[in-house]
C-alpha cells in the first residue's frame, strides 16, 4: 500500500520527533498507529484545509478534534487572539473576557448556573468528579466503556479514543485502588447501570457520560438512555455529569443536553469554547459550584486558567456561531457526507453504517446498528486503514482511527463536501478491488 507520507519532510520530521518525544507526537492518536504510515506535519491551515510541510493540501475532517467550528484561521478568531496578545498574553489575574464568556455559556446552557475555566477537557472532567465526590461524600463513579473523558486516573478504565485506538489495557500507573472506584457499563445499557446502582447505590457519586459518544466512533444515545440516567442518578442521590467537551456547541446551540432535553447536574466543556486555544470548563448547579475554592473548600486552580487569548478566541467563536446559527446546515452537510460514504461502501458490497448530529458524525465498516463500543470493535479495521490512506492520498484527511468521530465546520461548504464524496467514491473503488 502506498502511504501518503513515506518520503519528504514530514517523514524526516517524524523520525526526528520520535527520538525526542514518545511516539513522536504530543498526543497518541496523531501518530497514525491504527492506520499505519507516518503522520504529516502541518505547515499552515485555512478554512477546511490543512497544508503540510511538503506543500500538500488536504480537506480536514478532524478540525483540531472538534475544537474548530469556523474552520482554520477564521478571521474573527485570529483578530481576537492578536488583539488580546497585544494587550498581554497572560495576567494571572481576572480579566473581563472571562466574565463575558462565562455569561455567554451560562445563557446558552441554562443548566450551567456557574462555571470554572480550566485549560483542557481533562482538567474539566477530573475537577468535575472531584466536586461530585465532595458534594455527595461518595467515592465511586460510573462511566461507560468506550467513552473518553481525558487522561485523568479515574477515567482510564475501558476508555475510548486513543486508548481504544491503541488497543491498550487500562493504563499502567493508575493505582488499582483508584481504578476499583470506577465502575463501567456498556453505552446505551440501562440495565447494566441499574445493576451497578442496585449493588453500590449508596457509594456512587456520579454517572459521567458522553451524551453523544464520539470517542468510540460516533454513537448516538438511544431515546430512553439519557432520561434513564437522569432518573437513576436522582433516585440514588448521585449526580449526573454530561461530558460535553466534544458535543458542547458542536451538536447544537445548547449542546447535547438541549437536543435530548435532559438536564445534568454538572457539565464539562472544552474544544469549541476555546476557539482552538487550550480551554476547558466545568459548571452546573450553583449550590454545587459554590463548593469550589475559593467560594468553598473543593480545591482546584490554574496558573493559566481564564487566559485572555483563550477567552478571546472562545468568545469570538461562540459569538460568530450565534450569529450564523449554522447547526442545521452543518448537520445536513455532515449527513450528506456520512450517507455518501455508507452508500458508496454498500455499492461495493462493503458493510457500513453511520450517523450524524450537528457538526459531527461518523461511520463504521460493519452492518448496523452500533449501539456501544463493544459493537464498534466489530468493524473492519484493516479496511478502515486502507480507506483512510486511499482518501489521504487523494487529498481528504479523515480521523486516523475508527474510534473517533469526524468533524465539519462552516468552512466545509457544499462544494467541499461534494469534492470529498468524489474522493470517497474513488477510494472505495480502490480498496474494494
Ligand atoms: N472529554 C471528551 C468527551 C473528549 O472528547 C476529550 C478529548 O477528546 C476530553 C474529555 C479530554 O479533553 P482534552 O484532550 O482537552 O484534555
Boltz pocket constraint, residues with backbone or C-beta under 6 A from the ligand:
constraints:
  - pocket:
      binder: B
      contacts: [[A, 65], [A, 119], [A, 120], [A, 121], [A, 122], [A, 123], [A, 125], [A, 148], [A, 149], [A, 150], [A, 151], [A, 161], [A, 210], [A, 214], [A, 215], [A, 243], [A, 244], [A, 245], [A, 246], [A, 270], [A, 271], [A, 279], [A, 280]]
      max_distance: 6.0
